[in-house]
């Protein structure tokens, strides 16, 4: 299996690394063009909203669209298109639409027999996210701007684009799959717990680049290390003997504690924060699976797709809500809003059953 899975593993890791690298770098680029919280909150909201579009799955078209978006971001970083924040928003939208159009046929190909399985795909995705965060920090010092990051992200997508452009892949893409993967846009209903959790983390990361730059006085290196610490925590997470309210309460305490420590200490706190977030995700999926078995409520793929859709909607609302709230109350109060939201989740979510609306 190792020989047959080597190329698919590399392609998925490369694609996920490019996605993480481009998303973080775009957020940092936009925070340097404008310090308006509402505009900065639009970027993650715009990116996640593309996952809810009923796009026709096309791998090659989607990859080309992502590369075009990255080239536009590269031009903005090189000051070829002017300082308007409209350009990175437009480019990020192109990347998001391309990612949504390409992910389903790519996953079908990767999950074919004798290639990859779903747990390995998820582990590679987490590893790619961590690698992208590290590259965000390590590439920035080359030119002291985000141009190298967007160039590397585009290069990372090239092997994937070559494979999906091959005649054999195109033939398989046009075939009707016997067991199609469920997608967020096709999922029915909303999982309330998933939506609330998406709102929490959508709000948390919506203004993180602006917070690191404007309040923390940090650079893109610091921002990348914060994301890497969070990703490392998710990968290293172990079963934690905490009640449901303890997970969200612990995350609230950790977020508040970042104001009490120096920069390196605040960054280190994102490791246990990522571990708690991963533990919350695992419990949510496990609880929903148990409920589905008890009520005969569909297969696992459909239930997971419903969670993904709910998280996407919650993240969209959280990004816009925090951006608008911070625009009114000021950037220094953003942390207060986030900590309050996690404390509210500690009170409400452990007592709320998953439900579809």
PyMOL commands that set and color helices and strands:
alter all, ss='L'
color gray80, all
select helices_A, chain A and resi 2-33+37-52+59-77+85-110+118-143+147-164+167-174+184-186+192-206+208-215+220-235+244-257+263-295+300-329+331-351
alter helices_A, ss='H'
color red, helices_A
deselect
rebuild
show_as cartoon
